[in-house]
Amino acid sequence: MSENRKIGVIGRRGDVLTFQAAGFATYQAESMQEAAGMLRKAAEECAIIFLTPEYAAGLPEDIARYDTMLTPAVIALPEKGGGVGMAMLRQAAERAIGADILFRDEP
């Protein structure tokens, strides 16, 4: 794995344009299969990878491949009102801290 420190975002074109303007590396995918390929590519180039909730929900096995690795950190973008992104954020925080101290009052 390279020592690259880029932050990447994987999603549909309209979803990643804002991130591109902010300086993130963007990986456009219009299908789940393309997103899986972009995840593999981004994993070679980025230390942190954000996925849109749609792709995070559809690629759990692909994402799990990186769970035990130091990099890349693969994170779903949180959705308004929770969803898969918030669940993944909760799980990552609990794994890093050892307890669910951030969200313990929420269902």
Disulfide bonds with the S-S distance in Angstrom:
none
